[in-house]
Amino acid sequence: MTLAARPAGVMSASTLSAFAASRRRQAVLVIAGLTLFCLLLVLLAIGQGAFTIAPGRVAQILWARLAGDTALLEGRDALVVLNIRLPRVLLGLLVGASLAVSGALMQGLFRNPLADPGLVGVSAGAGLAAAATIVLGDRFLTGMAMKLPFAVLPFGAFCGGLISTLTLYLIATRQGRTSVATMLLAGVALGALAGALTGLLAFISDDRQLRDLTFWSLGSLGGASWTKFVVIAPIVLPLLFAVPLLARGLNALMLGEAEAYHLGVPVQRIKALAILLVALAVGASVAAAGVIGFVGIVVPHLIRLALGPDHRLLLPLSALGGAALLVAADIVARMVVSPAELPIGIVTAALGAPFFLWLLLRRADGLDG
């Protein structure tokens, strides 16, 4: 076919090749930029707080720890960096990455960028289960003269997130088609129900349990420790490595479930794995840092605007962007009311709510789908 005879809108092989090369260059630039930004944020976050440590000294302490140079690890600043700030920042990286990836997974599953674990009640369900574990589990174990182990919380939050995700999917999906309006309304209802039950648990809790419940409802990295990191990391890290394996299936699902099935994609298996991974990600995040909203909608959408909807790039870059966003939000939370600390959920909500409203207005004409 000659160039003159080529139908309108059909690109030549050379044009397609140039477009693909341009996309690859953009992807490399975004990956390099996000990685560098994340590393800089880590140095800044470790040094930021009531006791400020210069980024150069932070880097020196971290390098000395890796090299085993104990002479450079003496002093209060090294103690603060290694025992207080470092586990907090590492936990923030894991929580931010898991929240952003779970948002990207839900958006791929529902085929709509308005889906987010915090907006559609999944985080609230996980928070309710964590609250029930704190109040009811603690009371049960107190009678047996035992203390509630932290490792129980991720399991309880996972169960709550799994039940919420399954309920939302069953309500919003009919004959293989997911209604966005139904999804949002069902999410509001699920969130309200979870909030009411969490309020009931708060009413019957004692003072110590009430303080813990306040932590879950607002979200914070203030309770970070190496113990929490050791419990959460084996859950989140394998999840982050497993999620890109779903990229091809999620790309096919963008065409519709029937079309994906005819392309040889195991649709039901992809959906089941996506729901399971969302529940794991949200459950681990809620158990570690409480309910933190909007990370899962802001980050994937920004990546999608920059590089398109290809999940082969969207999923890993969402993890990197989510980690950077939550660490940045934690820095803001510690600086705004220093020496006190603002709950990180307030910071992400202040950023994410206007973004969600803008996104909602952009897609207002398509909500009935």
N, C-alpha and C positions, 0 to 999 in steps of 0.2 A: 504494500500500500504506500503510495507516495505521500509526501507531506501535505500536498493540496487535497488529497482524497481522505486524509485522516479525519474522522468525525470530531465535531466540536467537543471540547472538554476532555479528550483523550491525550495524555502526555506521552511523548516519545520516551524510548529507553534511556537516552542520555539525560533527559530532563528528570526522569525518575531517579536515576543514579545520582545526579547532582543534588536532588532533594534529600535523598537518603544520607548522602555525605554531609549535607548541612545539618540534618537532624543529629547525626553522630557527633559532629563538632559541638553542637549546642549541648548535647547530653554530657560530653566530656567536660565542658566548661562549667555546667551546673554542678556536676559531681565534685569537681576540683574546688569550686567556690564554696559549696556547702561543707565539704570536709575541712577546708581551711577555716571557715567561719566557726564551725563546731569546735575545732581545737582552740581557737582564740577565746571562745566563750567559756570553755572548760578552765583555761588558765585564769580568766577574769573571775569566774564564779568561785573557784577555790580560794582566791585571794579576797573576795568581797565578804564583808560582815562587820560585826562590832569591832573585831580585831583585824585590821586591814593588812594584807600581805602583798607585796609587789609581785606582779606576774613573773618577773625574772627570778625572784627567790622561789616562787612556786615551782617553776620549771626546774630549778636547781635541786629542790627537795625531791621532786618526782624522779629526776634522773639519778640522784644519789640512792634513792630507794631501789630502783631497778638495778643499779650497778653494785649494790651492797656496800656502799661507802658510808659506814656508820658515823664517821667524824662529822659529816655534814647534816646528820639527822638529829643533832642535839639542839635543845632549845624549845621554847614554847611554840614558835611558829611551825616547826616540823611536827610537833604533837597535834596542833590544830589541823594542819593540812592532812595528815595521814589518818587520823582517828575520827575527825569530825567532818571536815569539808569534802574529802575525797569520796567517802561512801555516799554522801548526799548527792554529789554531782553525778556519780556513776549510776545511782538509783534514778536520778532525774533523766539521764540519757535513756535508760531502759524503759521507764514509764512513758516518756514522750514518744519514743519509737514505737512502742506497742499500741499506744492510743492512735497515732497517725496511721499505722498499718491496719488497725481494726476499722478505722474510718474508710480507708481505701477499699478494704475487703467488702464492707457493707455497701459501699457505693457501686462496686462491681456486681455484687449479688443482686441488689435491687435495680441496677442499671439506672441510677440517678445520683447526682452529686449532692443532693440534699440529705442523704442518709448519713447519720452520725450516731455513734453509741450514746453520746450524752443527750442528743436531741430526741431520740426515739425511745428512751426509757431503758436501754440496756444497762447503762452505767447506774441508773437508779435501782434497777433490779439487783445488780451485783452489790451495790451499797446496802440494800435492804438485807441481803443474805449475810454480808459481813457484820451488819449491826445485830442481826439475830444471833450470829455466832458469838459476838462479844457479850451480849446481855444474857441470852439463854444458856449458851455454852458455859460462860463464866459462872453463872449461878449453879449449874449442874455440877461443875467440877469443884466449886467451893465447898459443896456438901461432902465431897470426897477428899477434901484437903489437898486438892491439886490446883495448879495454875494452868490457865489456858495457853498452850503453846502457839507461837505466832504462825507456825507452819499450817495450822488448821484454817487460818483466815483465807489464804488463797484458794483452798478447796471450796470453802463456803461461798466465796465471791464468784468462783467459777460456776458453781451450780446455779446461783442466782442469775448470772449473765447468760448462761445456756438456756434456762427456762424463759427469760425475757426475749432472747433472740428468736427462739422457736415460736413463741407465742406471737411475736410481731410478724414473723414470716407467714404463719398460718392465717392470720387475720388479714394481712394486706395482699396476699396472693390468691388469685382465683383463675383457674384454667390456664396456669402458666404465665399469667400477666399480673404484675404488681402495680397496684394503684398508689401513686405517690401521695395523693390526698388522704387515702385511708391509712397509709403508713404513718404520716405525720400526726393524724388525729389519734390513731391507736397508740402512737408513742407518747402523746400528751396524756392519754388516759392511763397507760402503764406507769408513766412517771408520777402522776398524781396518786395512783394507788400505792405505789412503792413509798412515796413521800408520807402518805397517811399512816402506813404501817410502821415506817421508821419513826414517825412522831409518837405512835403508841409505845414503841419500844423505849423511846427517850423518856416517856412519862413514867414508865415502871422501873427505870434504871436508877442506880444510886449515883452519887456525885462523881466517883471515879469513872464509871461507865458512861455517864453523861459527857464528861470531858472527851472521852474517846470517840463518842458519837459525833460531837461537834467537829472533831478532826476529820472524820469521814465525810461529813456533809459539805465542808468548805474546801477540803483538799489542801495538803501541805506536804512538803518534804522535810519538815522540821524534826520528825521522828526517825529520820534515816539513820541506819547503823550498818555495820558489816554483817550483823546477823540477818537483817532484812534482805540485804543484797545477796547473801549466800542462798537464802530461801527462794528469792524471786528470779535470780539469774538463770538457774537450770530450767525454769519454765519459759522465760521470755526469749533467751538466746536461741534455743532450738526452733522456737516458733518463727523468729525472724529469718532464720535460714530456710525454713520449710515453706514460708509464704510465697516466695518467687516461683515455686514449682506449680502454683495455681495460675500463673500469669497467662499461659496459652488458653486455658479453659475460660478464664474471665474475659479475655479478648473475644473469644467465640461467643460468649453469652451476650456481649454487646449487640450482636445481630439478632438475638432472640433465642429462647430455649429450643424451639423446634429446629431452627437453622443450625444451632450448635450441635444438636443431636445428630443431624444429617451429615455434619462434618466429622463425625466420629468422636465427639467429645462426650465423656461420661458425665452428663449433666447432673444427675442426682448425686453422684459421688462428689463432684465439685461443690455443689450446694451444701452437702453435709459437712465436708471438710472446712468450707468457709465459715459456716455457723460454729463449728467446734473451735476453730482458731480465734474467731471473734470473742467467743466466750472465755477462752483461755487468756487472751490478751487483756480484755477488759477486767476479768476477775483478778488477774495478777496485779494490774495497775491500781485497781480500787483497794486491794488488800495492802499494797505498799504505800499509797499516797492519798487515798480517799477518792472522792468523786471530783474529777477535773474535766470540765467540758470544753467543747469547741476545737480542741486540737485536731480531732479526727475529721473535721470539715474544712478547716482553714488550710492545713498543709497539703492534703491531696489535691485540693482545687487549685492552689497556686502552682503546684508541679504540673497539673494538667494544662493550665494556661500557658506554661513555659514550654512544655515538651509534647503535649498531646496526651491522648488517653491510653497509650500503649502500656499495659500493666507490667511488661518486662522492665520498664524504666520507672513507672509510677510507684510500684510497691517498694523497691529498695530505696528510692529517693524520698519517699514519704517517711520511711523509717529514719533516714538521716535528717530530714527537715523537722520531723517531730521531735527528735532528740535535741536539736538546736533550739527550737522554739520553747520547749519546756525549761531548758537551762537558762535561756534568756529571760523567761517569765519569772523564774526563781530569783535571778539577779534583781529584777525590778521589785519583786516582793520584799526583798531584804533591804532595798535602798529607799523605798518610798516613805516608810515610817520608821527608819532606823533610829535607835537601836532595836526597836521592836520589829516584828515580822508580819507582813500581810499574808493571809492565806492565798496560796497560788491559784486556787480556783477563781478568786475574785479577779485576778489579773487576766487569766485566759478568757473569762467571761466578758470583761471590758473590751478585750481585743476582738473576740469571736462574735459577739452578739451583733455589732454593727456590720461585720463582714457577712454574717448569715442573712441579715435583712437586705443587704445589697444583692446577695445571690438570689434571695427569694424574689425580689422585685424584677431581677433580670429574667427569671424563669416563670413569672406569674402566668404567662399565657399557656404554659405547658403543664400546670399542676393537675389538671383534670385527667391526665394520662395515667 
